[in-house]
Amino acid sequence: MEEIFYLIILLFTTNHIVGQSLDDSILLKSDVLQEQREIKIFLPSSYENGSKTYPVLYVIDAQRYFLNGVVFQQNLVWQEITPEFIVVGISTDPIRRRNLFYKESSKFIQFLEKELIPEIDTKYRTTDERVFFGWEMAGGLGVEIIANQTDLFQGFLLSSPTNIFKDRLKSVSEMLKNSPKQHLAVYSVLGTVENWATESMFSLDSIFRKHPTENIQWKYNLSNNENHYTTPLTTINEGLKLFFSDYGPIRFFSLNEFEQFGGIEKLKEHYENRASRYEISNNIHDDTKHYLLVQAHNENDFKLFDAIVKEFDGKSFIKDYYRQPRWFNRFYGFYFDNDRTEDALEILNLGLDKFSNASMLYFAKANHYRTLGNVKESELWYEKTIKIAKNQNESELEGYILKWNKNN
């Protein structure tokens, strides 16, 4: 099922980006490899319209997987899960790669370090954040880079990695024992059917677990659903989400979780750091504000609800963010139930200004004045409620009449 989902994403997003330049490329003459290399480049849609710098995803075996990198960039950016980033693809001869990614791996790493990455950083506006994607033997190459060149890439997406022999395992173990200061995020996927690689990946996973390092994120997915040719889809998608895990709007599923996180001050600090890393606004994301307001309401914590509203200009946020009258009715009720009648009425009026034909808000206002003992005003708003409900042929009409009569 997951494979079908990714295929749909691939087809849909390919149609979306077909008008953009997927075939921009440069020919890079490599003294290290003694050959010319075709390097494919995909630039974000906003690249030409500013001076912003971008992270870079380096896709090894671009002849197979360059488009995958582009497609997931587009999809994840659209969902606000990752920032925009440049995709660089390195095509490799299917036969030559067998030497370059193991026996001659030092050569290929030198090519990346001394030639390709400096060329990309010179030609394009890049940050110092680089992500490596490699499949099969290129995944094994990524393991070697992790061990010996921890400053070359900050993220590693390793799909069905092979050739993780004792020398590479030993190097990783020694690197972790030395407690490196560099921050790394490593995500790897292997299918259980890939029995030729399960033992070496078990050893690699054991090494990372034996020497946990605070600044290195290691996640290994041994999947019953993937095989040798489908792991790249999961690896790129989930790996990018791990590497850019601080980009998307943060959400708390309980107030206890929010408290453990550090509350409002820690939340502001998180968005300050996010702004610095991605060259974006330090404003708390609107979705985060929404999640917090809703959670405070759900857990009946009016004190926190009120604090959030005051901290983040919440009434203006409520006015602009919500696109359904039920939210105004919900927050009105929360204020009213906590004896904040003036604030409650303000929220109700904001909703009525935005949804002039929302009968539920008219009915709420009728009940508001009735509860306060203003019979004349309550009857006026009740009449408006009935008129709107009749004109719009609403199924709620009978309910309004029954509730009103019951409470009078």
C-alpha positions as CSV (number, residue, x, y, z in Angstrom):
1,M,0.0,0.0,0.0
2,E,2.8,2.4,0.9
3,E,4.5,1.7,-2.4
4,I,1.3,2.6,-4.3
5,F,1.1,5.9,-2.3
6,Y,4.6,6.9,-3.2
7,L,4.0,6.0,-6.9
8,I,0.9,8.3,-6.9
9,I,3.1,11.1,-5.4
10,L,5.7,10.5,-8.1
11,L,3.3,10.7,-11.0
12,F,1.3,13.6,-9.6
13,T,4.4,15.7,-8.7
14,T,6.2,14.9,-12.0
15,N,3.2,16.4,-13.8
16,H,3.4,19.5,-11.6
17,I,7.1,20.1,-12.2
18,V,7.3,19.1,-15.9
19,G,7.4,22.8,-16.8
20,Q,10.5,23.4,-14.6
21,S,14.0,22.6,-15.7
22,L,14.8,19.0,-14.7
23,D,17.7,18.7,-17.1
24,D,19.9,21.6,-16.0
25,S,23.3,20.1,-15.9
26,I,27.0,21.0,-15.8
27,L,30.0,19.0,-17.2
28,L,32.6,18.8,-14.5
29,K,36.1,17.8,-15.6
30,S,37.5,15.7,-12.7
31,D,41.3,15.5,-12.3
32,V,40.7,13.0,-9.5
33,L,38.7,10.6,-11.6
34,Q,40.4,11.5,-14.9
35,E,37.1,12.0,-16.6
36,Q,34.2,14.4,-17.3
37,R,31.2,14.0,-15.1
38,E,27.6,15.1,-15.9
39,I,26.1,16.7,-12.9
40,K,22.4,17.3,-12.8
41,I,21.0,20.3,-11.0
42,F,17.5,21.2,-9.8
43,L,17.0,24.6,-8.3
44,P,14.0,25.5,-6.0
45,S,11.3,27.6,-7.6
46,S,12.2,30.6,-5.5
47,Y,15.9,30.5,-6.4
48,E,15.8,33.2,-9.0
49,N,13.8,35.7,-6.9
50,G,16.2,36.5,-4.1
51,S,19.5,36.1,-2.3
52,K,18.5,33.3,0.0
53,T,20.9,30.3,0.4
54,Y,19.7,26.7,0.3
55,P,20.7,23.3,1.7
56,V,21.8,20.7,-0.9
57,L,20.7,17.1,-1.4
58,Y,23.4,15.1,-3.3
59,V,21.9,12.1,-5.1
60,I,24.4,9.4,-6.0
61,D,23.4,7.3,-9.1
62,A,21.4,10.2,-10.5
63,Q,20.7,8.1,-13.6
64,R,18.2,6.2,-11.4
65,Y,17.3,8.5,-8.5
66,F,17.7,12.2,-9.4
67,L,14.0,12.6,-10.2
68,N,13.1,10.9,-6.9
69,G,15.0,13.6,-5.0
70,V,13.3,16.3,-7.0
71,V,9.8,14.9,-6.5
72,F,10.1,14.5,-2.8
73,Q,11.6,18.0,-2.6
74,Q,8.5,19.3,-4.2
75,N,6.0,17.2,-2.2
76,L,7.6,17.9,1.2
77,V,8.0,21.6,0.5
78,W,4.3,21.8,-0.5
79,Q,3.4,20.2,2.8
80,E,5.7,22.6,4.8
81,I,7.6,19.6,6.1
82,T,11.0,20.7,4.7
83,P,12.4,23.9,3.3
84,E,13.3,24.3,-0.3
85,F,16.7,22.8,-1.2
86,I,18.9,22.3,-4.2
87,V,19.1,18.8,-5.7
88,V,22.4,17.7,-7.2
89,G,22.6,14.4,-9.1
90,I,25.8,12.5,-9.9
91,S,25.3,10.0,-12.7
92,T,27.6,6.9,-12.6
93,D,28.3,4.1,-15.1
94,P,26.5,1.0,-13.7
95,I,29.8,-1.1,-14.1
96,R,32.3,1.6,-13.0
97,R,30.4,2.3,-9.8
98,R,31.3,-1.2,-8.5
99,N,34.9,-0.1,-8.2
100,L,34.3,3.6,-7.4
101,F,32.0,2.9,-4.4
102,Y,34.3,0.4,-2.7
103,K,37.8,-0.4,-4.1
104,E,38.3,3.1,-5.3
105,S,36.1,4.8,-2.8
106,S,38.8,7.2,-1.5
107,K,39.0,8.5,-5.1
108,F,35.3,9.1,-5.3
109,I,35.2,10.8,-1.8
110,Q,38.1,13.0,-2.9
111,F,36.1,13.9,-6.0
112,L,33.2,14.9,-3.8
113,E,35.2,16.8,-1.3
114,K,37.8,18.6,-3.5
115,E,35.9,19.1,-6.8
116,L,32.2,18.6,-6.9
117,I,31.1,20.3,-3.6
118,P,33.4,23.3,-4.0
119,E,32.0,23.7,-7.6
120,I,28.4,23.6,-6.4
121,D,29.1,26.0,-3.5
122,T,30.8,28.4,-6.0
123,K,28.1,28.3,-8.7
124,Y,25.1,28.3,-6.5
125,R,23.8,29.9,-3.3
126,T,24.2,27.1,-0.8
127,T,24.3,26.8,3.0
128,D,26.8,24.5,4.7
129,E,24.1,21.8,5.2
130,R,24.5,18.9,2.8
131,V,22.6,15.6,2.6
132,F,23.9,12.5,1.0
133,F,21.7,9.9,-0.7
134,G,23.1,6.5,-1.7
135,W,21.5,3.2,-2.7
136,E,23.1,-0.2,-2.5
137,M,26.9,0.2,-2.9
138,A,26.5,4.0,-2.7
139,G,24.9,3.4,0.6
140,G,27.9,1.5,1.8
141,L,30.0,4.4,0.5
142,G,27.9,6.7,2.7
143,V,28.9,4.6,5.7
144,E,32.6,5.2,4.9
145,I,32.0,8.9,4.6
146,I,30.2,9.0,8.0
147,A,33.2,7.3,9.6
148,N,36.0,9.3,8.0
149,Q,34.6,12.6,6.7
150,T,32.0,13.7,9.3
151,D,32.1,17.3,8.2
152,L,31.4,16.6,4.5
153,F,27.7,15.9,4.9
154,Q,25.4,16.5,7.8
155,G,22.7,14.1,6.7
156,F,22.9,10.6,5.3
157,L,20.0,8.7,3.6
158,L,21.2,5.1,3.1
159,S,19.0,2.9,1.0
160,S,19.7,-0.9,1.0
161,P,23.3,-0.3,1.8
162,T,25.8,-3.0,0.9
163,N,29.5,-3.6,1.2
164,I,29.6,-2.6,4.8
165,F,32.6,-4.8,5.6
166,K,34.7,-5.0,8.7
167,D,36.9,-2.1,7.8
168,R,34.0,0.2,7.5
169,L,32.3,-1.1,10.6
170,K,35.5,-0.6,12.6
171,S,35.9,3.0,11.3
172,V,32.3,3.8,12.4
173,S,32.9,2.3,15.8
174,E,36.1,4.3,16.3
175,M,34.5,7.5,15.2
176,L,31.6,7.1,17.7
177,K,34.0,6.2,20.5
178,N,35.8,9.6,20.0
179,S,32.5,11.4,20.6
180,P,32.5,13.6,17.4
181,K,31.1,17.1,17.9
182,Q,29.5,17.3,14.4
183,H,25.8,17.0,14.2
184,L,24.6,14.2,11.9
185,A,21.3,12.7,11.0
186,V,21.5,9.2,9.5
187,Y,18.4,7.3,8.2
188,S,18.7,3.8,6.6
189,V,16.1,1.4,5.2
190,L,16.6,-2.2,4.4
191,G,14.0,-4.8,3.3
192,T,13.9,-8.0,5.3
193,V,14.1,-9.9,2.0
194,E,17.5,-8.4,1.4
195,N,19.2,-11.2,3.3
196,W,22.6,-10.5,1.8
197,A,22.8,-7.2,3.8
198,T,20.9,-7.9,7.0
199,E,23.9,-9.2,8.9
200,S,26.1,-6.2,8.1
201,M,23.3,-3.8,8.8
202,F,22.6,-5.5,12.1
203,S,26.3,-4.9,13.0
204,L,26.1,-1.3,12.0
205,D,22.9,-0.8,14.0
206,S,24.5,-2.4,17.0
207,I,27.5,-0.1,16.8
208,F,25.3,3.0,16.8
209,R,23.2,1.7,19.7
210,K,26.3,0.7,21.7
211,H,27.8,4.2,21.3
212,P,24.9,6.6,21.5
213,T,25.9,10.2,20.8
214,E,23.6,13.1,21.6
215,N,24.4,15.0,18.5
216,I,24.0,12.0,16.1
217,Q,20.5,10.9,15.1
218,W,20.5,7.3,13.9
219,K,17.4,5.6,12.7
220,Y,17.3,2.2,11.1
221,N,14.2,0.8,9.4
222,L,14.3,-2.9,8.8
223,S,11.1,-3.1,6.7
224,N,8.8,-6.1,5.9
225,N,7.2,-4.1,3.1
226,E,10.2,-2.9,1.1
227,N,12.6,-4.7,-1.3
228,H,15.9,-3.8,-3.0
229,Y,14.2,-1.5,-5.5
230,T,11.6,0.2,-3.4
231,T,13.7,1.3,-0.4
232,P,14.8,4.5,-2.1
233,L,11.3,5.9,-1.9
234,T,11.0,5.4,1.8
235,T,14.6,6.4,2.5
236,I,14.4,9.8,0.7
237,N,10.9,10.7,2.1
238,E,11.5,9.7,5.7
239,G,15.2,10.6,5.8
240,L,14.5,14.2,4.6
241,K,11.8,14.5,7.3
242,L,14.3,13.4,9.9
243,F,17.0,15.8,8.8
244,F,14.7,18.7,8.6
245,S,12.6,17.7,11.6
246,D,12.7,21.1,13.2
247,Y,11.2,22.8,10.1
248,G,7.5,21.8,10.1
249,P,5.1,23.5,12.5
250,I,5.6,21.9,15.9
251,R,2.5,20.2,17.5
252,F,1.8,19.1,21.0
253,F,-0.7,16.4,21.7
254,S,-1.1,17.2,25.4
255,L,-0.5,20.1,27.7
256,N,1.8,17.9,29.7
257,E,3.9,17.4,26.5
258,F,4.0,21.2,26.0
259,E,5.1,21.7,29.7
260,Q,7.8,19.1,29.3
261,F,9.0,20.9,26.2
262,G,9.5,24.1,28.2
263,G,6.4,26.1,27.6
264,I,6.0,29.4,25.8
265,E,9.6,30.6,26.3
266,K,11.1,27.4,24.9
267,L,8.6,27.5,22.0
268,K,9.8,31.0,21.1
269,E,13.4,29.8,21.4
270,H,12.6,26.9,19.0
271,Y,11.2,29.3,16.4
272,E,14.2,31.6,16.8
273,N,16.6,28.8,16.1
274,R,14.4,27.6,13.2
275,A,14.5,31.2,11.7
276,S,18.3,31.3,12.0
277,R,18.8,27.9,10.3
278,Y,16.4,28.4,7.4
279,E,16.5,32.2,6.9
280,I,12.8,32.5,7.5
281,S,10.5,34.4,9.9
282,N,10.8,33.7,13.7
283,N,7.1,34.0,14.1
284,I,5.4,31.1,15.9
285,H,3.7,29.1,13.1
286,D,0.0,29.6,12.9
287,D,-0.7,25.8,13.0
288,T,1.3,25.6,16.3
289,K,-0.9,28.4,17.8
290,H,-4.0,26.5,16.6
291,Y,-2.9,23.2,18.2
292,L,-2.1,24.9,21.5
293,L,-5.4,26.8,21.7
294,V,-7.4,23.7,20.8
295,Q,-5.4,21.5,23.3
296,A,-5.9,24.1,26.1
297,H,-9.6,24.1,25.3
298,N,-9.8,20.3,25.2
299,E,-8.1,20.0,28.6
300,N,-10.1,22.9,30.0
301,D,-7.0,24.9,30.9
302,F,-8.4,28.4,30.6
303,K,-5.3,30.0,32.3
304,L,-3.0,28.7,29.6
305,F,-5.5,29.5,26.8
306,D,-5.7,33.1,28.0
307,A,-1.9,33.3,28.3
308,I,-1.5,32.0,24.7
309,V,-4.0,34.5,23.4
310,K,-2.2,37.4,25.2
311,E,1.3,36.2,24.1
312,F,0.5,35.8,20.5
313,D,-2.1,38.4,19.8
314,G,-4.5,35.5,19.8
315,K,-7.7,37.4,19.0
316,S,-6.3,38.7,15.7
317,F,-5.0,35.2,15.0
318,I,-8.5,33.7,15.6
319,K,-10.0,36.3,13.3
320,D,-7.6,35.6,10.5
321,Y,-6.9,31.9,10.8
322,Y,-10.2,30.2,11.3
323,R,-12.4,29.5,8.2
324,Q,-15.4,28.0,9.9
325,P,-17.8,29.7,12.3
326,R,-17.8,26.7,14.6
327,W,-14.3,27.7,15.9
328,F,-15.6,31.2,16.9
329,N,-18.6,29.6,18.6
330,R,-16.3,27.2,20.4
331,F,-13.9,29.8,21.7
332,Y,-16.7,32.2,22.6
333,G,-18.1,29.4,24.8
334,F,-14.8,28.9,26.5
335,Y,-14.5,32.6,27.4
336,F,-18.2,32.7,28.5
337,D,-17.9,29.6,30.7
338,N,-15.0,31.2,32.5
339,D,-16.8,34.5,33.3
340,R,-15.1,36.5,30.6
341,T,-18.3,37.8,29.0
342,E,-16.7,40.9,27.3
343,D,-14.0,38.7,25.7
344,A,-16.6,36.2,24.7
345,L,-18.7,38.7,23.0
346,E,-15.7,40.1,21.2
347,I,-14.9,36.7,19.8
348,L,-18.5,36.2,18.7
349,N,-18.6,39.5,16.9
350,L,-15.3,38.7,15.1
351,G,-17.0,35.6,13.9
352,L,-20.1,37.4,12.8
353,D,-18.0,40.0,10.9
354,K,-16.4,37.1,9.0
355,F,-19.5,34.9,8.6
356,S,-22.5,37.1,8.3
357,N,-24.8,34.2,7.5
358,A,-23.7,31.8,10.2
359,S,-26.9,31.0,12.1
360,M,-25.0,29.2,14.9
361,L,-23.3,32.5,15.8
362,Y,-26.6,34.4,15.8
363,F,-28.0,31.7,18.0
364,A,-25.0,32.0,20.4
365,K,-25.5,35.7,20.6
366,A,-29.2,35.3,21.4
367,N,-28.3,32.9,24.2
368,H,-25.6,35.3,25.4
369,Y,-28.0,38.1,25.9
370,R,-30.7,35.8,27.4
371,T,-28.2,34.5,30.0
372,L,-27.3,38.1,30.9
373,G,-31.0,39.0,31.3
374,N,-31.3,41.2,28.3
375,V,-34.6,39.8,27.0
376,K,-35.2,42.3,24.3
377,E,-31.8,41.9,22.8
378,S,-31.9,38.2,23.0
379,E,-35.3,38.0,21.2
380,L,-33.9,40.2,18.4
381,W,-30.9,37.9,17.8
382,Y,-33.2,34.8,18.0
383,E,-35.4,36.2,15.3
384,K,-32.4,36.8,13.1
385,T,-31.3,33.2,13.8
386,I,-34.6,31.8,12.6
387,K,-34.7,34.0,9.6
388,I,-31.2,33.0,8.4
389,A,-31.9,29.3,9.1
390,K,-35.1,29.4,7.1
391,N,-33.6,31.3,4.2
392,Q,-30.8,28.8,4.0
393,N,-33.0,25.8,4.5
394,E,-30.8,24.6,7.4
395,S,-31.5,21.3,9.1
396,E,-30.5,23.0,12.4
397,L,-33.7,25.2,12.3
398,E,-35.9,22.8,14.3
399,G,-33.1,22.4,16.8
400,Y,-32.9,26.1,17.4
401,I,-36.6,26.3,18.0
402,L,-36.7,23.4,20.4
403,K,-33.7,24.6,22.4
404,W,-35.0,28.2,22.6
405,N,-38.5,27.1,23.7
406,K,-37.1,24.6,26.2
407,N,-35.0,27.3,27.9
408,N,-37.7,29.9,28.0
